[in-house]
Amino acid sequence: MIIERPYWKNLIEAAWQQKNIIWLMGVRRVGKTSLCQSMDNIKYFDCESPRVRKLCADPEDFLDGQKGNRIVLDEIHMLDQPSTILKLAADHYPTIKILATGSSTLGASTKFSDTLTGRKREVWLTPILLAEMQNFGNENIRHRFLYGGFPTFFLQDELPEVDFREWIDAYWAKDIQEFFTVSKRAAFQKFVELLLTNSGGMFEASKYTGPCEVSRPTIESYLNVLAETFVVHIIRPYSTYKTSEIVKAPKIYGMDTGFVNYAKGRAELRAEDLGFMWEHCVLNEMHGHLQKQPINYWRNKSNHEIDFVVHNRTKNSLTAIECKFNSDSDDSLASGISSISKNFEAFRELYPDGENLVVSYNIDTPFTRKYKNLMITFMNTRDLVKKLTAK
């Protein structure tokens, strides 16, 4: 069953207006293949097929037969010369539009000798966005939190714990062993498990060396591989190196709420889990719409913290974003706004220019409240995305 995903299809079509080569990237099983197959007027080639690999053995001969076509080269890293075929197409076959897929950034593995700088556009496919849930027939936010946003997992009626386990094994076999120089499977998988368990927390490499029984440089190497394959997201602190700020320690978020819950051993959600899950979903929304635009967090040495900071380069201002699952009543506002407003106050003492936003699940219409000298706007993710992507 092919489920229509208009946001992503439009993003790909817009990218094709700029370049004829698109690199569709995203973590394994996030839905790249089904999205490719749903594209209009497309010829699909599965590069894991021996027949397709034979067909592409002579790149020029293959491209000569595709002039004027829109084609998908799914799992293109399985070809013997993946860089060559894309570079040739970019330089000499402008009428061919290629959508090539992979589970990492283009230059992450040794399979690619050329990263096609200036010759391609990139589209990063994230787990299911909140606005897409209705397309998949389930708008229950708790289901999205617990099952995660991988399409085949989200569509299950029972928690797919076996699928979570099998994914981890497949990730090691197909993404790590084939394309990266990583040894010590047990240490690597232990590190993945610990990162997912501690998702959303500040990262210090030395805390993982003992449990994983590897050196600090090895831990840092593992982290880079996980980030390149979208299994974790590194959110770095925003700072202009003021003495009161945290300037080095990043926060690490797991790729998807379903995997975070699986690593934590959760088969059901408690009320106290909802805010933590919501923060992950807000980050996923921003990644889906901002793509590779940097997202930071902020924290000072007095433990005042802003969940996410986005630099508006056009206005040279900083949008400060706090995530709060429920903010639709005066009671819920009163219970949580005191600490939130203090966080905004501490941030704005250093960075006065920009908007202060609280993003919540059950707000239909944005509204603004004044707290001391600060204006704080409350909104849902739909309005957050509109604000962050406004030209």
Secondary structure, 3 states (H helix, E strand, C coil): CCCCCHHHHHHHHHHHCCCCEEEEECCCCCCHHHHHHHCCCCEEEECCCHHHHHHCCCHHHHHHCCCCCEEEEECHHHCCCHHHHHHHHHHHCCCCEEEEEECCCCCCCCCCCCCCCCCCEEEECCCCCHHHHHHHCCCCHHHHHHHCCCHHHHCCCCCCHHHHHHHHHHHHHHHHHHHCCCCCHHHHHHHHHHHHHCCCEECCCHHHHHHHCCCHHHHHHHHHHHHHCCCEEEEEECCCCCCCECCCCCEEEECCHHHHHHHHCCCCCCHHHHHHHHHHHHHHHHHHHHCCCCCEEEEECCCCEEEEEEEECCCCEEEEEEECCCCCCHHHHHHHHHHHHHHHHHHHHHCCCCCEEEECCCCCCCEEEEECCEEEEEECHHHHHHHHHCC
